[in-house]
Amino acid sequence: MGFGEAIQSALSKYVTFSGRARRAEYWWFALFVFLMGGILSGVDEALFDTFPEQAGPLAGIFSLAMFLPQISVTVRRLHDTGRSGWWFWILLIPLIGWLLMLYWMIKSGDSGTNAFGPDPIEEQWSGGSSIPRVPRN
Protein backbone atom coordinates (compact mmCIF):
# COMPACT_ATOMS: atom_id res chain seq x y z
CA MET A 1 0.00 0.00 0.00
CA GLY A 2 1.47 3.29 -1.08
CA PHE A 3 0.96 6.87 0.04
CA GLY A 4 -1.96 7.71 -2.27
CA GLU A 5 -3.70 4.38 -1.79
CA ALA A 6 -3.47 4.71 2.01
CA ILE A 7 -4.96 8.21 1.96
CA GLN A 8 -7.74 7.08 -0.38
CA SER A 9 -8.48 4.07 1.81
CA ALA A 10 -8.55 6.06 5.05
CA LEU A 11 -10.74 8.81 3.59
CA SER A 12 -13.11 6.37 1.88
CA LYS A 13 -13.65 4.74 5.29
CA TYR A 14 -14.23 8.19 6.84
CA VAL A 15 -16.22 6.97 9.86
CA THR A 16 -15.86 3.20 9.49
CA PHE A 17 -14.85 1.83 12.85
CA SER A 18 -15.16 -1.84 11.92
CA GLY A 19 -12.58 -3.94 10.18
CA ARG A 20 -8.81 -3.70 10.22
CA ALA A 21 -6.18 -1.25 8.96
CA ARG A 22 -2.66 -2.21 7.97
CA ARG A 23 0.36 -0.45 9.41
CA ALA A 24 1.05 1.13 6.04
CA GLU A 25 -2.44 2.64 5.87
CA TYR A 26 -2.15 4.08 9.38
CA TRP A 27 1.34 5.55 9.03
CA TRP A 28 0.92 6.92 5.50
CA PHE A 29 -2.30 8.62 6.59
CA ALA A 30 -0.58 10.01 9.70
CA LEU A 31 2.20 11.41 7.48
CA PHE A 32 -0.39 12.97 5.15
CA VAL A 33 -2.19 14.69 8.04
CA PHE A 34 1.10 15.92 9.51
CA LEU A 35 2.41 17.30 6.20
CA MET A 36 -0.87 18.92 5.17
CA GLY A 37 -1.25 20.47 8.62
CA GLY A 38 2.23 21.98 8.34
CA ILE A 39 1.67 23.23 4.80
CA LEU A 40 -1.70 24.77 5.65
CA SER A 41 -0.23 26.39 8.77
CA GLY A 42 2.39 28.01 6.54
CA VAL A 43 -0.26 29.18 4.10
CA ASP A 44 -2.31 30.56 7.01
CA GLU A 45 0.74 32.42 8.28
CA ALA A 46 1.38 33.93 4.85
CA LEU A 47 -2.20 34.80 3.95
CA PHE A 48 -3.75 35.67 7.29
CA ASP A 49 -0.67 36.88 9.20
CA THR A 50 -1.15 34.33 11.99
CA PHE A 51 1.60 33.27 14.36
CA PRO A 52 2.89 29.68 14.27
CA GLU A 53 1.33 29.06 17.70
CA GLN A 54 -2.12 30.07 16.43
CA ALA A 55 -4.34 27.88 14.36
CA GLY A 56 -5.29 29.68 11.18
CA PRO A 57 -8.57 29.08 9.37
CA LEU A 58 -7.24 26.67 6.73
CA ALA A 59 -5.31 24.49 9.18
CA GLY A 60 -8.26 24.59 11.59
CA ILE A 61 -10.76 23.45 8.95
CA PHE A 62 -8.37 20.71 7.81
CA SER A 63 -7.91 19.53 11.41
CA LEU A 64 -11.66 19.35 11.92
CA ALA A 65 -12.13 17.49 8.64
CA MET A 66 -9.45 14.92 9.55
CA PHE A 67 -10.60 14.40 13.16
CA LEU A 68 -12.95 11.47 12.53
CA PRO A 69 -10.80 9.74 9.87
CA GLN A 70 -7.83 9.83 12.27
CA ILE A 71 -9.87 8.22 15.03
CA SER A 72 -11.38 5.61 12.70
CA VAL A 73 -8.05 4.55 11.17
CA THR A 74 -6.57 4.32 14.70
CA VAL A 75 -9.46 2.14 15.87
CA ARG A 76 -9.11 -0.09 12.81
CA ARG A 77 -5.35 -0.30 13.46
CA LEU A 78 -6.09 -1.39 17.04
CA HIS A 79 -8.41 -4.04 15.60
CA ASP A 80 -5.53 -5.28 13.43
CA THR A 81 -3.50 -5.93 16.59
CA GLY A 82 -6.42 -7.80 18.18
CA ARG A 83 -7.55 -5.00 20.51
CA SER A 84 -10.90 -3.34 20.92
CA GLY A 85 -11.28 0.21 19.67
CA TRP A 86 -12.08 1.25 23.23
CA TRP A 87 -8.33 1.07 23.91
CA PHE A 88 -8.15 4.39 22.02
CA TRP A 89 -9.04 6.11 25.29
CA ILE A 90 -5.74 5.03 26.82
CA LEU A 91 -4.36 8.16 25.14
CA LEU A 92 -5.91 10.11 28.01
CA ILE A 93 -3.15 8.77 30.27
CA PRO A 94 -0.36 11.29 29.55
CA LEU A 95 2.89 9.37 29.06
CA ILE A 96 2.12 5.69 29.60
CA GLY A 97 -0.93 5.76 27.31
CA TRP A 98 0.91 7.50 24.50
CA LEU A 99 3.85 5.10 24.64
CA LEU A 100 1.59 2.06 24.74
CA MET A 101 -0.45 3.35 21.80
CA LEU A 102 2.74 4.06 19.84
CA TYR A 103 3.89 0.48 20.49
CA TRP A 104 0.56 -0.93 19.28
CA MET A 105 0.63 1.24 16.15
CA ILE A 106 4.18 0.05 15.33
CA LYS A 107 3.51 -3.61 16.14
CA SER A 108 2.60 -5.89 13.24
CA GLY A 109 -1.01 -6.98 13.01
CA ASP A 110 -2.40 -10.43 13.73
CA SER A 111 -1.83 -12.95 10.97
CA GLY A 112 -4.99 -14.45 9.60
CA THR A 113 -8.51 -13.67 10.65
CA ASN A 114 -9.09 -12.31 14.15
CA ALA A 115 -12.27 -11.20 15.97
CA PHE A 116 -12.39 -8.00 13.90
CA GLY A 117 -12.15 -9.48 10.43
CA PRO A 118 -9.80 -10.97 7.87
CA ASP A 119 -6.15 -10.02 7.60
CA PRO A 120 -5.90 -6.99 5.26
CA ILE A 121 -2.54 -8.17 3.94
CA GLU A 122 -3.90 -11.60 3.01
CA GLU A 123 -6.91 -9.94 1.36
CA GLN A 124 -4.54 -7.98 -0.87
CA TRP A 125 -2.71 -11.11 -1.99
CA SER A 126 -5.76 -13.32 -2.41
CA GLY A 127 -6.52 -11.81 -5.82
CA GLY A 128 -4.76 -14.60 -7.68
CA SER A 129 -1.29 -13.09 -7.70
CA SER A 130 1.60 -15.21 -8.91
CA ILE A 131 3.84 -13.71 -6.21
CA PRO A 132 4.34 -16.26 -3.43
CA ARG A 133 3.08 -15.40 0.06
CA VAL A 134 5.85 -14.57 2.56
CA PRO A 135 4.98 -15.27 6.20
CA ARG A 136 5.05 -12.31 8.59
CA ASN A 137 6.98 -12.41 11.84
C-alpha positions in Angstrom: 0.0 0.0 0.0 1.5 3.3 -1.1 1.0 6.9 0.0 -2.0 7.7 -2.3 -3.7 4.4 -1.8 -3.5 4.7 2.0 -5.0 8.2 2.0 -7.7 7.1 -0.4 -8.5 4.1 1.8 -8.6 6.1 5.1 -10.7 8.8 3.6 -13.1 6.4 1.9 -13.7 4.7 5.3 -14.2 8.2 6.8 -16.2 7.0 9.9 -15.9 3.2 9.5 -14.9 1.8 12.9 -15.2 -1.8 11.9 -12.6 -3.9 10.2 -8.8 -3.7 10.2 -6.2 -1.3 9.0 -2.7 -2.2 8.0 0.4 -0.5 9.4 1.0 1.1 6.0 -2.4 2.6 5.9 -2.2 4.1 9.4 1.3 5.5 9.0 0.9 6.9 5.5 -2.3 8.6 6.6 -0.6 10.0 9.7 2.2 11.4 7.5 -0.4 13.0 5.1 -2.2 14.7 8.0 1.1 15.9 9.5 2.4 17.3 6.2 -0.9 18.9 5.2 -1.2 20.5 8.6 2.2 22.0 8.3 1.7 23.2 4.8 -1.7 24.8 5.7 -0.2 26.4 8.8 2.4 28.0 6.5 -0.3 29.2 4.1 -2.3 30.6 7.0 0.7 32.4 8.3 1.4 33.9 4.9 -2.2 34.8 4.0 -3.7 35.7 7.3 -0.7 36.9 9.2 -1.1 34.3 12.0 1.6 33.3 14.4 2.9 29.7 14.3 1.3 29.1 17.7 -2.1 30.1 16.4 -4.3 27.9 14.4 -5.3 29.7 11.2 -8.6 29.1 9.4 -7.2 26.7 6.7 -5.3 24.5 9.2 -8.3 24.6 11.6 -10.8 23.4 9.0 -8.4 20.7 7.8 -7.9 19.5 11.4 -11.7 19.3 11.9 -12.1 17.5 8.6 -9.5 14.9 9.5 -10.6 14.4 13.2 -13.0 11.5 12.5 -10.8 9.7 9.9 -7.8 9.8 12.3 -9.9 8.2 15.0 -11.4 5.6 12.7 -8.0 4.6 11.2 -6.6 4.3 14.7 -9.5 2.1 15.9 -9.1 -0.1 12.8 -5.3 -0.3 13.5 -6.1 -1.4 17.0 -8.4 -4.0 15.6 -5.5 -5.3 13.4 -3.5 -5.9 16.6 -6.4 -7.8 18.2 -7.6 -5.0 20.5 -10.9 -3.3 20.9 -11.3 0.2 19.7 -12.1 1.3 23.2 -8.3 1.1 23.9 -8.2 4.4 22.0 -9.0 6.1 25.3 -5.7 5.0 26.8 -4.4 8.2 25.1 -5.9 10.1 28.0 -3.1 8.8 30.3 -0.4 11.3 29.5 2.9 9.4 29.1 2.1 5.7 29.6 -0.9 5.8 27.3 0.9 7.5 24.5 3.8 5.1 24.6 1.6 2.1 24.7 -0.5 3.3 21.8 2.7 4.1 19.8 3.9 0.5 20.5 0.6 -0.9 19.3 0.6 1.2 16.2 4.2 0.0 15.3 3.5 -3.6 16.1 2.6 -5.9 13.2 -1.0 -7.0 13.0 -2.4 -10.4 13.7 -1.8 -13.0 11.0 -5.0 -14.4 9.6 -8.5 -13.7 10.7 -9.1 -12.3 14.1 -12.3 -11.2 16.0 -12.4 -8.0 13.9 -12.2 -9.5 10.4 -9.8 -11.0 7.9 -6.2 -10.0 7.6 -5.9 -7.0 5.3 -2.5 -8.2 3.9 -3.9 -11.6 3.0 -6.9 -9.9 1.4 -4.5 -8.0 -0.9 -2.7 -11.1 -2.0 -5.8 -13.3 -2.4 -6.5 -11.8 -5.8 -4.8 -14.6 -7.7 -1.3 -13.1 -7.7 1.6 -15.2 -8.9 3.8 -13.7 -6.2 4.3 -16.3 -3.4 3.1 -15.4 0.1 5.8 -14.6 2.6 5.0 -15.3 6.2 5.0 -12.3 8.6 7.0 -12.4 11.8 
